[in-house]
Amino acid sequence: MGTRGNRVGERWNEMGCEEKSSVIQEEIKRVCKLPSNSVYAVHRLKVLSKINELLSAQNIVAREGVRVALHTALSVKLIGSSMAFYEWQSKTTNYFLKKLDVCL
């Protein structure tokens, strides 16, 4: 059993992007209840907004990557080159597995 920070970090790493976004939104709502002249609240909101922005961008990139991957798969399949398809499939699988590890 590690420190609280380690447990929170482990839990964060196990969450999906959608779950992370909802956690960030809840925290933004909580921080908005703090006094508006609080330096802590202003800074915290900036940080949370940036994290939320990065998560949104990551979701868009992931969705676009899937769209491109599906288009490529259909193109390769239509050409009929099964060897190229299997090479592409292996590279794409490795690419998406790496992207999943990068998820904030």
C-alpha positions in Angstrom: 0.0 0.0 0.0 1.6 3.2 -1.1 1.0 6.8 -0.2 -2.3 8.6 -1.1 -0.6 10.3 -4.1 0.6 7.0 -5.5 -2.9 5.4 -5.1 -4.5 8.4 -6.9 -1.9 8.2 -9.7 -2.5 4.5 -10.1 -6.3 5.0 -10.3 -5.8 7.9 -12.8 -3.7 5.7 -15.0 -6.4 3.0 -15.1 -9.1 5.5 -16.1 -10.3 5.9 -19.7 -10.3 9.4 -21.3 -14.0 9.8 -20.9 -13.8 9.0 -17.2 -10.9 11.4 -16.8 -12.9 14.2 -18.5 -15.8 13.7 -16.1 -13.5 13.8 -13.1 -12.0 17.0 -14.4 -15.5 18.5 -14.9 -16.5 17.6 -11.3 -13.3 19.2 -10.0 -13.9 22.4 -12.0 -17.4 22.6 -10.5 -15.9 22.2 -7.0 -13.3 24.9 -7.6 -15.8 27.3 -9.0 -17.5 27.3 -5.6 -14.3 28.8 -4.1 -14.0 32.6 -3.8 -13.4 34.2 -7.1 -10.5 36.3 -5.7 -8.7 33.2 -4.5 -5.3 32.9 -6.2 -5.4 29.1 -5.6 -8.9 28.9 -7.3 -7.7 31.0 -10.3 -4.6 28.9 -10.8 -6.4 25.6 -10.3 -9.0 26.5 -12.9 -6.3 27.4 -15.4 -4.6 24.0 -14.8 -7.9 22.0 -14.9 -8.9 23.8 -18.1 -5.6 23.0 -19.7 -5.9 19.3 -18.7 -9.5 19.2 -20.1 -8.3 20.8 -23.3 -5.5 18.2 -23.7 -7.9 15.4 -23.0 -10.4 16.7 -25.6 -7.6 17.0 -28.2 -6.4 13.5 -27.4 -9.9 12.2 -27.9 -10.2 13.9 -31.3 -6.8 12.6 -32.4 -7.8 9.1 -31.3 -11.1 9.2 -33.2 -9.4 10.6 -36.3 -6.8 7.9 -36.1 -9.5 5.2 -36.0 -11.2 6.8 -39.0 -8.0 6.9 -41.0 -7.1 3.3 -39.9 -10.5 2.0 -41.1 -10.2 3.9 -44.4 -6.7 2.4 -44.9 -7.9 -1.1 -44.0 -10.7 -0.8 -46.6 -8.3 0.5 -49.2 -5.8 -2.2 -48.6 -8.5 -4.9 -48.6 -9.9 -3.6 -51.9 -6.5 -3.8 -53.5 -6.4 -7.4 -52.4 -2.9 -7.4 -51.0 -3.3 -9.5 -47.9 0.5 -9.3 -47.1 0.3 -5.5 -47.0 -2.8 -5.7 -44.9 -1.2 -7.9 -42.2 1.9 -5.6 -42.1 -0.4 -2.6 -41.8 -2.5 -4.4 -39.1 0.6 -5.1 -37.0 1.9 -1.6 -37.3 -1.5 -0.1 -36.5 -2.0 -2.3 -33.5 1.3 -1.3 -32.1 0.6 2.4 -32.8 -2.7 2.3 -31.0 -1.3 0.4 -28.0 1.3 3.1 -27.6 -1.3 5.8 -27.9 -3.4 4.1 -25.2 -0.4 4.2 -22.8 0.0 8.0 -23.5 -3.6 8.7 -22.4 -3.4 11.2 -19.5 
